């Protein structure tokens, strides 16, 4: 792992130690009753199934599920269900755009969220996107010990989810960190992330030049994921057309996020890694001060 990414993970872990992930007060989609507590409860109310594992109490096997699916499943009860975070990080090349702080901001934000989740009693599984979605090495441990990923993947998260989506724990919190700058219907990914989720948070990380392109001049554009190059001259008309398309794309993501009940927030990388301010995440009750 590159030193600047490791430093960002360490910084994010340090900043995250001041916060805790807020446990949603609304029930997971498709469930009724109280929210999932961040601590084990005393109730024996049935909550969900999981796959049978050797050593499980045979009295907990749900034979009705077995009859329907030919799979052994055991019942879990409220006191056995602990809050969980699935954290998915876009590691495509566009997240390491040359001359920007996107990679550092992405790694730092992921570390903040994982640390805040641990502070709130959550378990956490972290994922990176490439030829499918893969668990980060040591991704359930402290972010400063994460390894085995880098921002060098040549396919988009949209393609990664299509090849092999992450295995998400039912009724957990899901966080996706990405620039969202690829073509495709946002509902495809958001539908998967929101299925049986307690909360979905989309954190869009953009470079300053993504949101505020140059006003004029000759530019060489390089597709960071295909290597394709194109020379263009930027003038007021081209800049306006870019910004109109850019905002239409963001509007599509915001609209789709609202449709599935997800929270979407945009972070500009350069000011974030300078000040490490998380006020917006506190304002949306995603994070709370310890």
N, C-alpha and C positions, 0 to 999 in steps of 0.2 A: 504494500500500500504506500502511496506517495506521502511524503512528510507533511505537505500542506493539508491533505485530507485527514491524516491522523491528528494533526494539531487542531483542526476544526472539530473533530469528534471529541477531543479532550476539552476544548473550550465549551462546546455544547453541553457536555456532561457537567461541567462546572456551573454553567448558567442554569441548567435544568435542576440542579440541586436546590434551588430557591423555590421551586414550584412543585405542584402536584397536579396530576390529571384529574379533572372534575368528572365524577361519576354521574352519568345522566340520570335525571329524576323521572324520566318517562320510560314506560315498559318497552322492551324490544318489539320490533315489528312482528305482528302475528301473535303476540303474547298478551295476556291480560294480567292484572294484578300489580303488585308493587315492583319497583325497579330492582335490578340485581345489586345487592349491597356490595360494598368493597370489602366487607368482612364476611366470614361464614355465618350464616344465620342459624337459628335454632329450629326453624320449621322443617317438617318433612314433606313439604309440598313438592310434588313432582315438577321438574323443570325441563329436562331434555334427555336425549339418548346419547350414548357414544358406543363405539365399536367394542365388543367384548375383547378383553385381554386376559391371557392366562393368569390365574390367581384371583380373578374377580369372584365375588360371591355369586354362586349359581342361582340363588334365590332372586337376584336382581335381573336376571335375563327376562326380556320381554318376548314371550313366545308368540305373541300376536305379530310383532314385527318380523320374527323369523318365518312365520307362516306366509307372510306377504312377500318377503324379499329374499328368503333363504340365507339371511345374514344374522349372525348372533349380535345382539345389542343389549346393553345393560341400561337400566334407568338411573339417572342422576337426580338428586333431590336438592332443594334450595341450599342447604348448608354445604353441599359438595361443589357448588358452582361458584368459582371465583372470577372476578373481573379479568378480562384479557384484552390485550392490544395486539392487533396485527398491523405492522408498520411496513409499508411497501415503498421502496425508494427507486425512482427512475435513474438508472445508471447509464443511459444512452449518452452518446458523444455530445449531444446538444447541451447536456448539463455541465459540460466542461468547456464551454465556449471560450476560445482564446481571448485573453485580455479582459475577462470578466471574473467576478467572484461567485459565479453560479455554483460551482462544485463545492466550494467551502461553505456557502450558505446552506446548500442542500444537506451536506453531511452534518453541519452544526444543528440545523433544525431537527433532523432525525434524532440526533443525540439528545437534544432538549426534550423531545416528546418521550423517548424511551426512558430517560431518567425520571421525568415527572410521573410517568406511569408507574415506575417502580416505587416512587415515594408514596403513591396512593394505594399500594398493595396489589397492583396488577402484575400478572405474568405478561411477558412480551415475546413475540416472535417477529423478527425482522427479515425482510425479503429484498432482493435486488432483481431487476428486470434485465433479461438478456434473451437468449434462446429459450424463452419460457421464464417463469418466475422461480427463483431459487432462494432457499434460506441463506442468510448471511452467516458466514462462519463465526461462531461464538455470538450469534445474533440475539440470544436470550440473556447474555451477560451484559456487563457494563459496556457502554459504547466505546470506551477507550480500548477495549480488547477485541472489537470487531475486526474482521479480516476477510480476505478472499473476494473482495469486489473492488472495482474501479470504474470510473466514468468513461468507458471506452466501448460500449456496446453499439452495434451498428443497426439495430432494429428498434422500433418504437415500442413503448409499453403496450400500445394497442395490439401489436403483433405478438408481443410476449404473452399477453393474456390469452390470445387465441391459440398459441402453441401449447402452453401449459400454465394455467392460472394458479395462483397461490391457493393452498388449502387453508381456508379461513375457519376459525372456530366460531360456531354458532353463538349468537347473542353477545358477541364481543364488540369492541370499538375498533374501527378500521381507519387508518390514516394513510393517505397517498401523497407523496412529495414528488412534484414533477413540474416542468415548465408548461406541460399540456400543449406544446407546439407541434402537433402532428395532425394529419388529416384523418377523419373518421368520426363516426357518430359517438358523442360522449355517453349516450345512454347504454351502449354496449358494455363499457367498463363500469359505469355507475350502477347499472342494474346488478352486476355481479357483486360489487362491493357492498351494496345496500341490502342484499338478500340476507335475512335473518340477522341483521346488524342492530346493535343498540345505538350506535352513532357512527356517522361517516364524516371524516374531515378531509377536504381536498386542499392541500397547501401548494399553491402555484408559486414557483420560484422563477423570477425573471431577472435578466440583466438590465441595467439602466438603459443600454442601447436598444433593448427590445421595446421598451415603452417610450423612449425618446430618441428616435433615430436622427442622424445628421440632417441638417437643413439643406445642404447642397454639396456637390462635389462628385468626383469619379470614385466609384467603389467597386471592389472585387468581392462578390458574394461567394462564399464557399459553403456548400451543404455539409454540415459537420458529420453527417452520418453516411453520406454516399461519396463525398469528396468532389462532387460536381462543382465546377467553378463557372461564374457568370459575371461579366463586366457590365455595370449599369451606371448611368449618370443620375444622381439624385437632384431633383428640383422640387419646387413647391407642389406641383401636381403629383409627382410620384410619391412624395412623402405623404400627402393627403390620402392617396389611394391605399398606401400601406397601412396607415393608421385606421382607415375605415374598415379594411379587411381584418386587421388585428382586433379591433373592438367588436366586430361581428362574431369573430371566433370566441372571444371571451364571453360575450353575451350568450352564445350557445351553451357554453359550459355552466354559466350561472343559472340559466333557465333549466337545464337538465338536472343540476344539483338541487335546485328547489323542488323539482318534480319528485325526486326520491328522498327528500328530507335531509340532504347532506349540507354541511357547512363548507363554503368555499372562500378562501382568503388568498390574496396575492401579496407576496413579499418581494420587494426589490432587493437584490442580493447585496449590492455595494453598501448602501446605508445600513443594512442589517448587520453585516460582519464588522462594521465600524462601531456601531452602538449596541448591538444585541438587545434591542428593545422588543418586548413581547406583549405590549399593551393591547394590541388587537386581539390576541388569543385570550387574554384575561377578560376583555370586554365581551367576547362571545361565550364566556364561561366554559372555554375549553381548558384553560389553565387557571389555577388559583395559587396565590402566594402561600407558602408553608407557614 
